[in-house]
Amino acid sequence: MTTISPFAAGSYVANRNTSQLLTLKNQLNDLSNQLSSGKVSQTYGGLGTGRSTALAAQATLSALDGYATGITAAQTRTNLAVTSLTQVATLGTTARAALNNGLQSVAVNSTAGRSIALANLQTALDTLNQSAAGNYLFGGGDTTTQPVLDANTILNGSTDADGNPLEGLTDVIKERVDAQLGPGGNGRLTQSEPTAVPILVTEESNATTRVKFGFTLGSEPKATGAFTASISATSPATLNVNLKSPTAQPAAGDSISFALKMPDGTSTTVTLTAATSADSGSTTSFALGATAADTMKNLSATLTNALKGAASSTLAVTATADAATQFFTGSAHGGPDRNGVTPQRVLYDGSTPVDYGTPTPNTTVLWYQGENTYTTPPDPTKAVPTAALDTQSIQVSATGQVGTGARAIDPTIQNVLTGLATMAFALPTTSDANTAATYQRVNSRAGALLSSSDQTNPSIQDTVTQLSIASTRLSNASTTNTATKNSLQNTLDGIEQAPTEEVVAKLLDVQNRLQASYQITSSLSKLSLINYIS
């Protein structure tokens, strides 16, 4: 049922006047709020058609603030990583330069070189534990775990959770050097008695051991003057050194030479030369005796020195570098099978070394504790570490990311650590006939490894360049985001902000209109028929 409201004469005008007064009053209140707050409205609904633009701008500004926070933190980490890796690279280049300079005075520089290399190795390991705001820089995707064990544990070993010993770098190197040199310290060769004629040198008898440990005899030997030399076709092979006749006395300058092959395929040549006099510790010359038998005895003694010298120089240095190389592949996590990477160690049959492999359970300190993810190709043997730079990425825009990750177990860093370790453990500690040869071998092996600081491709310097580029990209993204933020803020201010001058002008206008309306309404309310007639 519809109800018709009563209508009184003049009520329409009164209602309209009241509505207009209320409208002016509301306008006055809105303008007063705008003047005090500086905002067009306290709600998005009051922004009219600009509310959609304002909402979108606010969301984008909030995202830009988040990007800015991430970029600032990432720039700090990246710049610190660049500084740290530059220091590691410098340690490598300095050590390589010291090796080259030391060639001028081997006896003086070898002992000092050991100490410097060990100190540099410890410094490099400490540097790789650098952190920023509690986040480690060189653990790949794992920023909360210290990526590298302390230097003392790495060098000297520790124990596992069950109390079983874990051997450090020092023991790992000693094990491999001992296995290569053999009990006689001469590369697992067997030499006949000092007075025996002919002089015989025989390879390791165990065929399995002979392939991977110690010296083997190389190509056909050479002999001059009164000497003869040959290598048997049997296995193990035997070097036979003799005189052309039992009473043939060699002359000064007569010599024999033969090659010793190492398991890595390289070789070293031993040359022994007769002289009228020679030092008893010589590895190259032997004295002519009163008789041919005495000369052969002197030759046998010098041959013993030469074999031990070759083993303690070329073979020991190679074993040291190989052991350190294996050690620094160790990782507690990740790897091709995601169970970590265990360095290869010497495997024994009783007391005889027969092969290299990963012992079970692990007996080696795993120096790297960070993330070490590998790719997962169909052929597991082709798995390789994922790109370290991508292990940490920073969102710099709605569609842009910048990689800033790094791993201490990067192959170039491994090489530099291995080079420093080779210097620290293989440089000669005494001055004797083998010192120069040992130093030369260390310079060759360690120098090549230390070249990963800045000369190889890739190198540590390449990683520094990648991180520097990442830092530049972060700076550029920050600049772009700041410009975008300023533009959006200006747009938002144009929608939300109320210009003071304009608001004041409108406020005065509304106040005047409202005041006039009040006065007119007040005057009209006092009118009556009597007032009108009079």
C-alpha positions as CSV (number, residue, x, y, z in Angstrom):
1,M,0.0,0.0,0.0
2,T,1.4,3.4,-1.1
3,T,1.4,6.2,1.4
4,I,1.2,9.7,0.1
5,S,3.1,12.1,2.3
6,P,1.3,15.2,3.3
7,F,2.4,18.3,1.5
8,A,2.4,21.7,3.1
9,A,2.6,24.9,1.2
10,G,6.2,26.2,1.0
11,S,7.8,22.9,2.2
12,Y,9.6,22.2,-1.1
13,V,11.5,25.5,-0.9
14,A,12.4,24.9,2.8
15,N,13.7,21.4,2.0
16,R,15.7,22.6,-0.9
17,N,17.3,25.3,1.1
18,T,18.1,22.8,3.9
19,S,19.7,20.4,1.4
20,Q,21.8,23.2,-0.1
21,L,23.0,24.3,3.3
22,L,24.0,20.7,4.2
23,T,25.8,20.4,0.9
24,L,27.8,23.6,1.5
25,K,28.5,22.4,5.1
26,N,29.8,19.0,3.8
27,Q,31.9,20.9,1.2
28,L,33.3,23.0,4.0
29,N,34.1,19.9,6.1
30,D,35.8,18.2,3.1
31,L,37.9,21.3,2.3
32,S,38.9,21.7,6.0
33,N,40.1,18.1,6.1
34,Q,42.0,18.6,2.8
35,L,43.7,21.6,4.3
36,S,44.7,19.9,7.5
37,S,45.8,16.5,5.9
38,G,46.9,17.7,2.5
39,K,44.9,14.8,0.9
40,V,42.0,15.0,-1.5
41,S,40.3,12.3,0.4
42,Q,40.8,9.9,3.3
43,T,39.4,7.0,1.3
44,Y,40.0,5.8,-2.2
45,G,36.3,6.2,-2.9
46,G,36.7,9.9,-2.5
47,L,39.3,10.1,-5.3
48,G,36.7,9.5,-8.0
49,T,37.9,8.3,-11.3
50,G,41.6,8.5,-10.2
51,R,41.2,5.8,-7.6
52,S,42.1,2.9,-9.9
53,T,45.3,4.7,-11.0
54,A,46.1,5.5,-7.4
55,L,45.7,1.9,-6.3
56,A,47.9,0.6,-9.1
57,A,50.5,3.2,-8.4
58,Q,50.6,2.3,-4.7
59,A,51.1,-1.4,-5.5
60,T,53.9,-0.6,-7.8
61,L,55.6,1.8,-5.3
62,S,55.4,-0.9,-2.7
63,A,57.1,-3.4,-5.0
64,L,59.8,-0.9,-5.9
65,D,60.5,-0.3,-2.2
66,G,61.0,-4.1,-1.9
67,Y,63.3,-4.2,-4.9
68,A,65.3,-1.3,-3.4
69,T,65.8,-3.1,-0.1
70,G,67.0,-6.3,-1.9
71,I,69.3,-4.4,-4.3
72,T,71.0,-2.5,-1.4
73,A,71.7,-5.8,0.4
74,A,72.8,-7.5,-2.8
75,Q,75.2,-4.7,-3.7
76,T,76.8,-4.9,-0.3
77,R,77.3,-8.7,-0.6
78,T,78.5,-8.5,-4.2
79,N,81.0,-5.7,-3.6
80,L,82.4,-7.6,-0.6
81,A,82.6,-10.8,-2.7
82,V,84.5,-8.9,-5.3
83,T,87.0,-7.6,-2.7
84,S,87.4,-11.1,-1.2
85,L,88.0,-12.9,-4.5
86,T,90.4,-10.2,-5.6
87,Q,92.4,-10.9,-2.4
88,V,92.4,-14.7,-3.1
89,A,93.5,-14.0,-6.7
90,T,96.3,-11.6,-5.4
91,L,97.5,-14.3,-3.0
92,G,97.8,-16.7,-6.0
93,T,99.6,-14.2,-8.3
94,T,102.0,-13.1,-5.5
95,A,102.9,-16.8,-4.8
96,R,103.5,-17.5,-8.5
97,A,105.7,-14.4,-8.8
98,A,107.6,-15.5,-5.7
99,L,108.2,-18.9,-7.2
100,N,109.6,-17.4,-10.4
101,N,111.8,-15.0,-8.5
102,G,113.1,-17.7,-6.2
103,L,114.6,-19.5,-9.2
104,Q,117.5,-17.0,-8.8
105,S,118.3,-18.3,-5.3
106,V,116.6,-21.6,-4.7
107,A,118.3,-22.4,-1.4
108,V,117.3,-19.1,0.2
109,N,113.8,-18.9,-1.1
110,S,112.5,-22.5,-0.7
111,T,112.2,-22.5,3.0
112,A,110.7,-19.0,3.2
113,G,108.5,-20.0,0.3
114,R,107.0,-22.8,2.3
115,S,106.1,-20.5,5.2
116,I,104.7,-17.8,3.0
117,A,102.6,-20.3,0.9
118,L,101.2,-21.9,4.1
119,A,100.3,-18.5,5.5
120,N,98.7,-17.5,2.1
121,L,96.7,-20.8,2.1
122,Q,95.3,-20.1,5.6
123,T,94.5,-16.5,4.6
124,A,92.6,-17.7,1.5
125,L,90.6,-20.2,3.5
126,D,89.7,-17.5,6.0
127,T,88.7,-15.1,3.2
128,L,86.3,-17.7,1.7
129,N,84.3,-17.5,5.0
130,Q,83.5,-13.9,4.5
131,S,79.9,-12.9,5.4
132,A,77.7,-9.8,5.1
133,A,74.8,-9.2,7.6
134,G,75.1,-12.8,8.7
135,N,74.9,-14.2,5.2
136,Y,78.0,-16.2,3.9
137,L,79.1,-15.1,0.5
138,F,80.8,-18.3,-0.9
139,G,78.4,-21.1,0.1
140,G,76.4,-20.9,-3.2
141,G,72.7,-21.2,-2.4
142,D,73.4,-21.9,1.3
143,T,74.0,-18.5,3.0
144,T,73.5,-19.7,6.6
145,T,76.2,-22.4,6.8
146,Q,79.9,-21.5,7.1
147,P,81.1,-22.8,3.7
148,V,84.7,-23.6,4.6
149,L,86.0,-25.4,7.7
150,D,88.6,-23.6,9.7
151,A,92.2,-23.8,8.5
152,N,93.4,-25.9,11.4
153,T,90.8,-28.6,10.8
154,I,91.5,-28.6,7.0
155,L,95.2,-29.0,7.6
156,N,95.3,-31.3,10.6
157,G,92.1,-33.3,10.5
158,S,89.2,-33.8,12.9
159,T,86.7,-36.5,13.9
160,D,83.3,-37.4,12.6
161,A,80.1,-37.5,14.7
162,D,81.0,-41.0,15.9
163,G,84.4,-40.0,17.0
164,N,86.2,-41.7,14.0
165,P,89.3,-39.8,12.7
166,L,89.0,-37.7,9.6
167,E,92.4,-36.9,8.1
168,G,93.3,-33.5,7.0
169,L,95.4,-32.2,4.0
170,T,98.7,-32.9,5.8
171,D,98.0,-36.6,6.2
172,V,96.4,-37.0,2.8
173,I,99.5,-35.6,1.1
174,K,101.9,-37.8,3.2
175,E,99.9,-40.9,2.4
176,R,100.1,-40.3,-1.4
177,V,103.8,-39.3,-1.3
178,D,104.7,-42.4,0.8
179,A,102.7,-44.6,-1.6
180,Q,104.5,-43.2,-4.6
181,L,108.0,-43.3,-3.2
182,G,107.7,-46.7,-1.6
183,P,109.6,-48.1,1.4
184,G,113.0,-47.4,-0.1
185,G,112.1,-43.8,-1.0
186,N,113.2,-44.4,-4.6
187,G,109.9,-44.7,-6.5
188,R,109.3,-48.4,-5.6
189,L,112.3,-49.6,-7.6
190,T,114.6,-52.4,-6.4
191,Q,118.3,-51.9,-6.8
192,S,120.9,-54.7,-6.6
193,E,123.5,-54.7,-3.8
194,P,126.2,-51.9,-3.9
195,T,129.0,-54.3,-4.8
196,A,127.0,-56.4,-7.3
197,V,128.0,-56.4,-10.9
198,P,126.1,-55.9,-13.1
199,I,124.0,-53.2,-11.5
200,L,120.3,-54.0,-11.7
201,V,117.3,-51.8,-11.1
202,T,113.9,-53.6,-11.2
203,E,110.4,-52.1,-11.3
204,E,107.7,-52.8,-8.7
205,S,106.8,-56.5,-8.7
206,N,103.1,-56.0,-8.2
207,A,101.6,-55.4,-11.6
208,T,98.5,-53.5,-10.3
209,T,100.7,-51.3,-8.1
210,R,103.1,-50.6,-10.9
211,V,100.5,-49.0,-13.1
212,K,99.7,-46.2,-10.6
213,F,102.5,-46.0,-8.1
214,G,106.2,-45.3,-8.4
215,F,108.6,-45.2,-11.4
216,T,108.7,-47.5,-14.3
217,L,111.6,-47.7,-16.7
218,G,111.3,-45.8,-19.9
219,S,112.8,-46.2,-23.4
220,E,116.1,-47.9,-24.2
221,P,118.9,-46.4,-22.1
222,K,122.1,-44.9,-23.5
223,A,125.7,-45.8,-22.5
224,T,129.0,-44.3,-23.6
225,G,132.6,-45.4,-23.3
226,A,133.2,-48.6,-21.3
227,F,129.6,-49.0,-20.1
228,T,126.7,-51.0,-21.5
229,A,123.0,-50.5,-20.5
230,S,119.9,-52.3,-21.5
231,I,116.3,-52.8,-20.3
232,S,114.8,-56.3,-20.3
233,A,111.6,-57.1,-22.1
234,T,110.2,-58.9,-19.1
235,S,107.6,-57.5,-16.8
236,P,108.6,-56.1,-14.4
237,A,111.3,-54.6,-16.5
238,T,114.9,-54.5,-15.3
239,L,117.7,-52.0,-16.1
240,N,121.1,-53.8,-16.5
241,V,124.2,-51.6,-16.3
242,N,127.6,-53.3,-16.8
243,L,131.0,-52.9,-18.2
244,K,131.9,-54.0,-21.7
245,S,134.5,-56.2,-20.1
246,P,135.0,-57.1,-16.4
247,T,138.3,-55.2,-16.3
248,A,137.5,-52.3,-18.6
249,Q,138.1,-49.1,-16.6
250,P,135.8,-46.3,-17.6
251,A,137.3,-42.9,-18.5
252,A,136.2,-39.5,-17.2
253,G,133.1,-38.5,-19.2
254,D,131.8,-42.0,-19.8
255,S,128.1,-42.0,-18.9
256,I,124.8,-43.8,-18.8
257,S,121.4,-42.3,-19.0
258,F,117.8,-43.7,-18.8
259,A,114.3,-42.4,-18.4
260,L,112.0,-42.9,-15.4
261,K,108.3,-42.7,-16.2
262,M,105.8,-41.5,-13.7
263,P,102.1,-42.6,-13.4
264,D,100.8,-39.3,-14.9
265,G,102.7,-40.1,-18.2
266,T,105.5,-37.6,-17.6
267,S,109.1,-38.7,-17.3
268,T,112.5,-37.6,-15.9
269,T,115.9,-38.5,-17.2
270,V,118.7,-39.8,-15.0
271,T,122.2,-39.2,-16.3
272,L,125.3,-40.5,-14.4
273,T,128.8,-39.4,-15.6
274,A,132.2,-40.7,-14.5
275,A,134.6,-38.1,-13.1
276,T,138.1,-38.1,-11.6
277,S,136.5,-37.0,-8.3
278,A,132.9,-36.6,-7.1
279,D,131.0,-35.8,-4.0
280,S,129.6,-38.8,-2.2
281,G,126.1,-37.2,-2.2
282,S,126.1,-36.4,-5.9
283,T,123.1,-37.5,-8.0
284,T,124.9,-36.9,-11.3
285,S,128.6,-37.8,-11.0
286,F,130.6,-40.7,-9.6
287,A,134.3,-41.0,-9.0
288,L,136.6,-43.3,-10.9
289,G,137.9,-45.9,-8.6
290,A,141.3,-47.6,-8.4
291,T,139.8,-50.6,-10.2
292,A,136.8,-51.2,-12.4
293,A,135.1,-52.9,-9.5
294,D,135.6,-49.8,-7.4
295,T,134.2,-47.6,-10.2
296,M,131.1,-49.8,-10.4
297,K,130.6,-49.6,-6.7
298,N,130.8,-45.8,-6.9
299,L,128.4,-45.8,-9.8
300,S,125.9,-47.9,-7.7
301,A,126.1,-45.4,-4.8
302,T,125.5,-42.5,-7.1
303,L,122.6,-44.4,-8.8
304,T,121.0,-44.9,-5.4
305,N,121.3,-41.1,-4.8
306,A,119.9,-40.3,-8.2
307,L,116.9,-42.6,-7.8
308,K,116.1,-41.2,-4.4
309,G,116.7,-37.7,-5.6
310,A,114.3,-38.2,-8.6
311,A,111.7,-39.7,-6.3
312,S,111.9,-37.0,-3.7
313,S,111.8,-34.2,-6.3
314,T,109.7,-34.9,-9.4
315,L,107.7,-37.9,-8.0
316,A,107.0,-36.4,-4.6
317,V,106.0,-33.0,-6.0
318,T,103.6,-34.7,-8.5
319,A,102.2,-36.8,-5.7
320,T,101.7,-33.7,-3.5
321,A,100.0,-31.7,-6.2
322,D,97.7,-34.7,-7.1
323,A,96.8,-35.3,-3.4
324,A,96.0,-31.6,-2.9
325,T,93.9,-31.6,-6.1
326,Q,91.9,-34.5,-4.9
327,F,91.5,-33.1,-1.4
328,F,90.0,-29.8,-2.6
329,T,87.3,-31.6,-4.6
330,G,85.8,-32.7,-1.3
331,S,82.3,-31.5,-0.4
332,A,80.0,-32.4,2.4
333,H,76.9,-31.8,0.2
334,G,75.7,-32.0,-3.4
335,G,77.8,-33.7,-6.0
336,P,76.6,-35.9,-8.8
337,D,74.7,-38.2,-6.5
338,R,73.7,-35.4,-4.0
339,N,75.5,-37.2,-1.2
340,G,78.6,-35.0,-1.2
341,V,81.9,-35.5,-2.9
342,T,84.5,-37.7,-1.2
343,P,88.1,-37.3,-2.3
344,Q,89.9,-40.3,-3.7
345,R,92.5,-41.9,-1.4
346,V,95.1,-44.6,-1.7
347,L,93.6,-48.1,-1.5
348,Y,95.7,-50.8,0.0
349,D,95.9,-54.6,-0.3
350,G,97.5,-55.2,3.1
351,S,100.3,-52.7,3.2
352,T,100.7,-52.5,-0.6
353,P,99.0,-49.6,-2.4
354,V,97.0,-50.9,-5.4
355,D,94.6,-48.2,-6.5
356,Y,92.8,-44.9,-5.8
357,G,89.2,-44.8,-4.7
358,T,86.7,-43.4,-2.2
359,P,86.9,-45.4,1.1
360,T,83.8,-46.3,2.9
361,P,83.2,-44.9,5.4
362,N,84.8,-41.6,4.5
363,T,88.1,-40.9,6.3
364,T,88.9,-37.5,4.9
365,V,88.0,-34.0,6.1
366,L,85.4,-32.5,3.7
367,W,86.6,-28.9,3.6
368,Y,83.6,-27.4,1.7
369,Q,80.3,-27.3,3.6
370,G,78.2,-25.2,1.3
371,E,75.7,-25.8,-1.5
372,N,77.2,-27.8,-4.4
373,T,74.4,-28.7,-6.7
374,Y,75.1,-30.6,-9.9
375,T,73.2,-30.8,-13.2
376,T,71.1,-34.0,-13.8
377,P,71.7,-35.1,-17.4
378,P,70.5,-38.5,-18.6
379,D,74.1,-39.8,-18.3
380,P,75.1,-39.2,-14.6
381,T,78.8,-39.4,-15.5
382,K,78.3,-36.1,-17.4
383,A,76.9,-34.2,-14.4
384,V,78.7,-30.9,-13.7
385,P,78.2,-28.2,-11.1
386,T,75.5,-25.7,-11.8
387,A,76.5,-22.1,-12.5
388,A,77.6,-20.5,-9.2
389,L,76.4,-17.1,-10.2
390,D,72.8,-18.4,-10.4
391,T,72.7,-19.9,-6.9
392,Q,71.6,-16.5,-5.5
393,S,69.5,-14.1,-7.5
394,I,67.9,-10.8,-6.7
395,Q,64.6,-9.6,-8.1
396,V,65.3,-6.1,-9.4
397,S,62.0,-5.5,-11.3
398,A,58.8,-7.2,-12.1
399,T,60.6,-9.3,-14.8
400,G,64.3,-8.8,-14.0
401,Q,66.7,-10.8,-11.9
402,V,70.4,-10.5,-11.3
403,G,72.6,-13.4,-10.2
404,T,75.1,-12.7,-7.4
405,G,76.1,-16.2,-6.2
406,A,79.6,-17.6,-5.7
407,R,81.1,-20.9,-4.4
408,A,84.4,-21.5,-2.6
409,I,84.6,-24.8,-4.4
410,D,84.7,-23.2,-7.8
411,P,87.4,-25.0,-9.9
412,T,89.5,-21.9,-10.3
413,I,89.6,-21.4,-6.5
414,Q,90.4,-25.1,-6.0
415,N,93.4,-24.7,-8.3
416,V,94.8,-21.7,-6.4
417,L,94.3,-23.5,-3.1
418,T,96.0,-26.6,-4.5
419,G,98.9,-24.5,-5.9
420,L,99.5,-22.9,-2.5
421,A,99.3,-26.3,-0.8
422,T,101.8,-27.7,-3.3
423,M,104.2,-24.9,-2.5
424,A,103.6,-25.3,1.3
425,F,104.3,-29.0,1.3
426,A,106.6,-29.7,-1.6
427,L,109.2,-26.9,-1.6
428,P,112.6,-28.3,-0.4
429,T,113.5,-27.7,3.2
430,T,117.2,-28.5,2.8
431,S,119.9,-27.5,0.4
432,D,121.4,-30.5,-1.4
433,A,121.9,-32.0,-4.8
434,N,118.1,-32.3,-5.3
435,T,117.1,-28.9,-4.2
436,A,117.2,-27.2,-7.5
437,A,115.3,-30.0,-9.3
438,T,112.6,-30.1,-6.6
439,Y,112.2,-26.3,-6.8
440,Q,111.9,-26.4,-10.6
441,R,109.3,-29.1,-10.4
442,V,107.3,-27.2,-7.8
443,N,107.5,-24.1,-9.9
444,S,106.2,-26.1,-12.9
445,R,103.2,-27.8,-11.1
446,A,102.3,-25.1,-8.6
447,G,102.8,-22.3,-11.1
448,A,100.4,-23.8,-13.5
449,L,97.8,-24.2,-10.8
450,L,98.3,-20.7,-9.5
451,S,97.7,-19.4,-13.0
452,S,94.0,-19.9,-12.3
453,S,94.2,-16.6,-10.4
454,D,94.3,-14.5,-13.5
455,Q,95.7,-16.2,-16.6
456,T,93.6,-19.2,-17.4
457,N,90.2,-19.2,-19.0
458,P,88.2,-19.3,-16.8
459,S,90.1,-17.8,-13.8
460,I,89.2,-16.2,-10.5
461,Q,89.6,-12.8,-12.2
462,D,86.8,-13.9,-14.6
463,T,84.5,-14.5,-11.6
464,V,85.5,-11.1,-10.2
465,T,84.5,-9.6,-13.5
466,Q,81.1,-11.4,-13.5
467,L,80.4,-10.2,-10.0
468,S,81.5,-6.7,-10.9
469,I,79.1,-6.8,-13.9
470,A,76.3,-8.0,-11.5
471,S,77.1,-5.0,-9.2
472,T,76.8,-2.7,-12.2
473,R,73.5,-4.2,-13.2
474,L,72.2,-3.7,-9.6
475,S,73.2,-0.1,-9.7
476,N,71.6,0.4,-13.1
477,A,68.4,-1.3,-11.9
478,S,68.4,0.9,-8.8
479,T,68.7,4.1,-10.9
480,T,65.9,2.9,-13.2
481,N,63.7,2.0,-10.3
482,T,64.3,5.3,-8.6
483,A,63.3,7.2,-11.7
484,T,60.2,5.0,-12.1
485,K,59.3,5.6,-8.4
486,N,59.6,9.4,-8.8
487,S,57.4,9.4,-11.8
488,L,54.8,7.2,-10.1
489,Q,54.9,9.3,-7.0
490,N,54.3,12.5,-9.0
491,T,51.3,10.9,-10.6
492,L,50.0,9.7,-7.3
493,D,50.5,13.1,-5.7
494,G,48.6,14.6,-8.5
495,I,45.6,12.3,-7.7
496,E,45.8,12.2,-3.9
497,Q,47.4,15.5,-2.9
498,A,45.3,18.6,-2.4
499,P,47.1,21.8,-3.5
500,T,47.0,24.2,-0.5
501,E,46.4,27.4,-2.4
502,E,43.5,25.9,-4.4
503,V,42.0,24.4,-1.2
504,V,42.2,27.7,0.7
505,A,40.6,29.6,-2.2
506,K,37.7,27.0,-2.4
507,L,37.4,27.0,1.4
508,L,37.0,30.8,1.5
509,D,34.5,30.7,-1.3
510,V,32.4,28.0,0.4
511,Q,32.7,29.8,3.8
512,N,31.4,33.1,2.2
513,R,28.6,31.3,0.4
514,L,27.6,29.4,3.5
515,Q,27.7,32.6,5.6
516,A,25.5,34.3,3.0
517,S,23.1,31.4,2.9
518,Y,22.8,31.4,6.7
519,Q,22.1,35.1,6.7
520,I,19.4,34.9,4.0
521,T,17.9,31.9,5.6
522,S,17.8,33.6,9.0
523,S,16.2,36.7,7.4
524,L,13.6,34.7,5.6
525,S,12.7,32.7,8.7
526,K,11.7,36.0,10.4
527,L,9.3,37.1,7.7
528,S,5.5,37.0,8.4
529,L,2.4,38.5,6.8
530,I,2.6,41.3,9.3
531,N,6.2,42.1,8.4
532,Y,5.2,41.9,4.7
533,I,2.2,44.2,5.1
534,S,4.2,46.7,7.2
